[in-house]
Amino acid sequence: MGLKSLWDAHVVPRMIKCACASPAIAELRAGIVPLAQGQVFEIGCGGGLNQQFYDPARVTAFAGIDPSARLLDYARDAAARKGWQADIREGIGEDIPFAANSFDTAVCTYTLCSVADPAKVLSELRRILKPGGTLLFLEHGLSPEAGVARWQRRIEPVWKPLMGGCHLSRPVTAPVVAAGFEVDAPSHTYMDGMPKWAAWMEWGAAIKPG
Ligand SMILES: C[S@@+](CC[C@H](N)C(=O)[O-])C[C@H]1O[C@@H](n2cnc3c(N)ncnc32)[C@H](O)[C@@H]1O
C-alpha cells in the first residue's frame, strides 16, 4: 500500500471524524437532522455523527451508504449504540443501491464537498426520494465573498488530497436547485472559530416536486 493509500485509509477517517464532531457543527446538525421522518436515507453516513440526532419516534426505517470501510465501522457502532436497526452499506452516491421513489427523507451533511460528481449524486438523491419527499442538506462550501472565494480556490489544491477529496469551493444550494429540488429560504453562516475559507455553511430542506 502506498503512502497516499495509507493516509486515505487510516489518517483521513480519523481526521474527518474529529473535524466533523466539533460542538459548533453538532449545533447545526441538531437543527436539521431531527427533521428527518418516515423512511430515511443518509448519503455519506460514515462516521455516524448524525445518528444521535435522529428522532426514533419519527423515523420508521433508516438506511445509509458510504464508500469508506473505516468510517462505516464508526457508523455501525453509532447505530448499535442508538439501539436501532440500520441498513448501513458500502456504496457511492453516484449509484445509490435503492429503488426509485422509496424514501421520505434523504439526509446529506458534509458530503457533497467530497463526492466525485455532485450533479449525479443530487440526481440520484432525487430519484430515490418519493414525490414530495425532502432532502435535508447541511454543507460547507463556496463563500459569497469574492476575496474569501479566491483563498478557497488557492488552498483547495493542497487541502483536497490531504482531506479525502474535500473541495472548499463548491457551491451548495445552487446545485440542489439545479437538480430540480424546491428550496425555500435556505440558511447560511460563517462558523465562529474557523478560518473564513473553511467556515461558510449552507443548509436547508429541499423538496422533490410531487
Ligand atoms: C467530511 S465526511 C462527512 C461524513 C458525514 N456525512 C458527516 O456529516 O459527518 C465526507 C463523507 O463523504 C463520504 N464520501 C466520499 N465520496 C463519496 C461518494 N461518492 N458517495 C457517498 N459518500 C462519499 C466519505 O467517505 C465521508 O464519509
PDBQT file of the ligand as one rigid body, heavy atoms in Angstrom, charges set to zero:
ROOT
HETATM    1  C1  LIG A 301     -16.441  15.109   5.550  1.00  0.00    +0.000 C 
HETATM    2  S1  LIG A 301     -17.044  13.479   5.609  1.00  0.00    +0.000 S 
HETATM    3  C2  LIG A 301     -18.661  13.721   6.331  1.00  0.00    +0.000 C 
HETATM    4  C3  LIG A 301     -19.242  12.499   6.948  1.00  0.00    +0.000 C 
HETATM    5  C4  LIG A 301     -20.687  12.640   7.432  1.00  0.00    +0.000 C 
HETATM    6  N1  LIG A 301     -21.584  12.836   6.323  1.00  0.00    +0.000 N 
HETATM    7  C5  LIG A 301     -20.842  13.763   8.440  1.00  0.00    +0.000 C 
HETATM    8  O1  LIG A 301     -21.706  14.605   8.278  1.00  0.00    +0.000 OA
HETATM    9  O2  LIG A 301     -20.075  13.759   9.431  1.00  0.00    +0.000 OA
HETATM   10  C6  LIG A 301     -17.408  13.120   3.904  1.00  0.00    +0.000 C 
HETATM   11  C7  LIG A 301     -18.040  11.767   3.726  1.00  0.00    +0.000 C 
HETATM   12  O3  LIG A 301     -18.379  11.583   2.354  1.00  0.00    +0.000 OA
HETATM   13  C8  LIG A 301     -18.071  10.252   2.029  1.00  0.00    +0.000 C 
HETATM   14  N2  LIG A 301     -17.966  10.144   0.556  1.00  0.00    +0.000 N 
HETATM   15  C9  LIG A 301     -16.917  10.443  -0.226  1.00  0.00    +0.000 A 
HETATM   16  N3  LIG A 301     -17.219  10.209  -1.519  1.00  0.00    +0.000 NA
HETATM   17  C10 LIG A 301     -18.499   9.748  -1.535  1.00  0.00    +0.000 A 
HETATM   18  C11 LIG A 301     -19.371   9.316  -2.574  1.00  0.00    +0.000 A 
HETATM   19  N4  LIG A 301     -19.001   9.338  -3.863  1.00  0.00    +0.000 N 
HETATM   20  N5  LIG A 301     -20.609   8.900  -2.227  1.00  0.00    +0.000 NA
HETATM   21  C12 LIG A 301     -21.012   8.905  -0.928  1.00  0.00    +0.000 A 
HETATM   22  N6  LIG A 301     -20.223   9.299   0.099  1.00  0.00    +0.000 NA
HETATM   23  C13 LIG A 301     -18.985   9.719  -0.216  1.00  0.00    +0.000 A 
HETATM   24  C14 LIG A 301     -16.794   9.994   2.781  1.00  0.00    +0.000 C 
HETATM   25  O4  LIG A 301     -16.459   8.628   2.891  1.00  0.00    +0.000 OA
HETATM   26  C15 LIG A 301     -17.126  10.631   4.117  1.00  0.00    +0.000 C 
HETATM   27  O5  LIG A 301     -17.827   9.757   4.957  1.00  0.00    +0.000 OA
ENDROOT
TORSDOF 0
